[in-house]
Amino acid sequence: MVNMIDIEDFITTLFVLVDDFCQGDPPPPKPGPDCKFTESEAITLLIFSQWSRFGSERDFYRFAYKELREAFPDLPSRPQLNRQWRSLHDKVCTFFRYLADVLGAGEAFYEALEAEGFDTLKRSIKCIPGNIPIIGDAKRGDIGNTAKAYAKAMFSSFNFDATTVNPYLGFDSIEPFIQYRDKGVFILCRTSNAGAVDFQSLRCEVADGYRPLFEIVALKASQWNTYGNIGLVVGATYPEELRLIRQNHPDMPLLIPGIGAQGGDLALTVRYGVDAQGEKAIINSSRQIIYASRGKDFAEAARQAASVLRDQINHHLANLPS
């Protein structure tokens, strides 16, 4: 069953997202001549029905009819509602693709909600169409059976397409992840946070002299990449280090955080991050998109921010030096 405390806020927020998405499209035919229920209301209620975990469709309709009439005063009969939901199937799928453009799976924010958070994370993942890859940013790192359990959780339980891992404990902490050969494993190398210099810049003795620790991590990752499913996390806030890593590892996929709120230079990120074909760089921006607006227009503002960033990336790609 649902928790009644936050239902009004949840439905209002969801409706704003849906209604912004639906603006400008011609409305579909109504399921009956007397039906006043809009497509935005129908999609909102359909999504809420999936999230609220009622035992049956009938139970949910009874709940909606009794508890949600103030929010949905034009709620149609159950047969009419079912016809309207069926007619909106393709639009709902398109809406989830739109939603995926502005949401990311930062696992810590789900973990903070304990068991309910994990359940919400699973349902969030199921809402994203299968052709959109999902990276679980968990930064796991442990040894032995614990690492195996983490890998199983990320790739089997949650079904992420890729995840981030911490290499501090060495190869045996990474190996269980790379054994999932159809999954991506992004190893923390030169991260975008200010504290990265505490350890990652330390110069360490190797056979040919001294190198900063992040270079050694990148080298080890390349040596471990026997299945071709390893990439590196390299922050946009350190462009010279990004350039060096791409130069030394021309074929390695790079996950590049730090654009937007952290101040990374997008032009340099594109120039130094992509490979010779202008590919293999996943440029990430979170807060700049999610918090593009704190008003009721936040969904459209987030979509606009994502679209602007995409266009800027494509502009810089088109103007790379030959």
N, C-alpha and C positions, 0 to 999 in steps of 0.2 A: 504493500500500500504506500501512499505518498505522505510526506510530511506537509501538513497544511500551513506551516509557518511562513514558508517562502513561495508558496504557489503563485500568489498575485504578482510578485516581483519577477518570478521566472517566466510566467506567461506574458507579462508586459514586455520583457526584454526579448523573448522569442518572437513575439508578434512584430516588434519593431524591425528585427532582422528580416523576417519573412516579408513584411509589407514593403520595406525598402527594396528587396529583391524583386518583388512583383510589379513595382511601379513601371508604367510604360508598356506593359504587355496587355494585349486585348484579353478581357476576361473570358473564361471558357463558358460553355452553356451551363445553366443552372440545372440541377437534377429534378426540378419540378417547377411549375409555373408560379407557385407561391413562395418559393425559397428565396430568402434574402441573405443567406449566409454567404459571405464573400470568400473568394479563393484564399486570401490571406488568413482568414479565420479558420478555414478548413485545414490548411496546411499546418498552421500552428497547433490546432487540436490533434491532428494526426501525429505530429512529432511528439507532443506531450503524452499521447496515449502510449507510445512506444517506450517512453522514459519512465512512466509511472508504475509499470510492472503490475498491472491488474491481472487477475487470473483468466479473464476472458473479455472479449469485446463487449459482451452484454453488461458485465460488471462495470466496465469503464463508462459505458453510456449512461448507466444509472447514476454513477458518481457525477458525471458531467451535467446531467439533467438536474441533479439536486444541488450540487455545490458550485457549479461554474456558470449558472444562468446570468449572473450579474456581468460576468466578463463576456459571455456569448448569449445575449438576449434573443438572437434569431436562430438559435440552435434548431436544426430541422429534425424531422423524425429519423429514427435509426436507419431505415431503408434508404431514405434520401441521402443521409450522410454517407452511407457506404457507397452509393453511386457516385457521389461527389469525390470521395477519396479515390475511387478507382480511376475516375477521369483525370485526376491530378498526378497520377503515378510518375509520368515522365518529368513533370515540373518539379516534383519533390526530389527526384534524383539530381536534376540540374541544380536545385538549391543546395544540396549537400556538396556538390562540386564547388559551388560558389563559397560555401562556408569553409571548405577545406583550404581555400586561397588565403583565409585570414586567421586560421587557427593552427597552432602547432602543438605537438605532444611533448611538453616538458614534464617528465614523470614526477618530479619532486612536488609539483603543485597538486597532483592527484594523490600522492602518498600522504600529504599533510591532512587529507580528509579520511585517512585510515581505510577501513574495509569498504565504505561507501565510495571512496575515491577510486579504488581499484575497479569497482563495478562500473562506475561512471566512465573510467578510461576505456574499459572493454567496449562499452556501448558507443563511446565516441569513435573508436576505431572502426566499428561495424558500420557507422554512418558514412564513412569516407569511401568513395567508389574504388574498386579494385585496381584501376589503372593509375592511381595516384600513390606513389611510394611514400611510406610513413617511416620516419626516423624517430626512434625512441631515445631521447637524450637523457640517458640514465647514468652515464659515466661509471659503470660498474667496475670493480676491481677486487678480486679475492683469489684464493687458491683452492685447488683440489675440488672436492665435491661441492663446495659452496659456489665456486665459479661455474660448475656444470649446472647447478640449480638456477643461478642467475641467467645463464644462457638459455636454458629451457623456458624460463619465465618470459624473457624478452621475445623469443622467436617462436615458441610453441603455444604458450598460454596467451600472450597478448598479440602474437602474430605480426610483430613489427617486421618491416622489410630490412631495416638496418638499425644499429644502435651505436652509441659511443661507449668506449671503455677506457679505463685508466691503466697504463702500462707499468706503474711503479713497482708492482710485485713481480714483474718479469713474464717470460713466455708462458709459464704454466697457468697464469691468470688470464691469458688471451686465448690459448689453444681451444678451450671448450666453445668459444664463440666462433672461431674460424672454421670449426668442424661443420658448422651449418653452411655448406658451400654455396647455397643459393641465397644467402643473406649477406648484407654488408656490415663490415666492422670498422668503425672510424676510431682510430687510436688518438688520444690526446697527445699533441706534439708541442705546438706553440700556441697556447690559448690566449684569448683576447683580453683577459682581466689584468689589472695593474699588478697584482701580486705574482703574475707568471714569472717575473724576473727573479723571485726569491730562489727558485730551484732551476728553472728551465734555462737560465743564462749561465749557470755555473760551468766553468771550463773543466773538462774531465780529461784525464790522460788516456790516450789510445795509442795504437801501434805506430801511427805516423805523426804523433805530436799531441796537441790538445784541441778539443772541440767542445763547443757548448753542448749541454745535455740534450737540448731539443734536436740537434743534428744527429746525435747518437740514437735517439728514439726513432727518428725518421729512417735511419739506416737499418736499425733492427726490424722495423716494420716492413721494410722492403725485403729483407732476408726471410721474414716469416710468411711472406705473401705467396705461398706455394699454390693456393687455390684461386688467386686473383680476386679475392673479395675483401681486401684490406684497403682502407683509405686513411687519411690523416686529418686531424682537426688543427687548423692553422688560422689564427686570428687576423682579421683585417687591420687591427690596430698596430700590427708590426709588419709593415709592407716590405722592408728589406729582408726580414727573415722569411716572409712569404715568397719573395723572389728567389731567395737562395734554395728553399726547399723545392720549389717547382723546377729550378734549374737542375738540381741534383736528382730529382725523381720525376722525370717528365711524363710518365704514364700513370702516376698515382692519383686516384680521385681525392679531391680536397673538399672538406666541409669547412666553410669560412664564416664564422660568426664575427660580430663586432661592427656591422654596418648599422647606421642609425643612431640609437641612443648612446652607443659606446664611442662614436666619432670616427669610425674607420673611413678611409678615403676610397670611395667606390671606383673611381677611375683607375687608381693604382691596383685595387683589388682585382678588377677585371684584367688589367694588363699583366699583372704578375701571377694571377691565380689560375688562369685557363691554360690548357695544354696547347700544342702546336695547331690543333684543329679548332681552337676556340671552345673547347669542351672540358669536361671532367672537373668543373668547379661548381659546388653548390653554395651559393651565397645566401646567407641567412640574416634576416632582420626580424626581430620579435616585437620589442616594445614600441618601435617607431610605427608599426602597423597596428598592433592591438590597441594602443593608447592614442591613436590618431585623433580621437575626440572622446570626451567624457560626457557628451550630451546624448540626446536620443538619436542623433544621426551617426552614432559610433560605428554601426555596421557599414554604412555607405562610405564613411570616412576611412575605415580600415581597408575596404575594397579599393578605394581611390588611391590610398597610400601604396598598396601592393601593386596596383597597375602602374603607378608612376615609377616605382622602383624597377619593375620589369622593363619598362620602356627605357629607363636610364641605362640599365645593364645592356640591353640590345643596342643602344646608341654607342656605348663604349666598345662593344664587340665589333660593330660595323666600322669603327675608326681605329682599330688596333694597327700599330705600325707593322708594315710588311717586313 
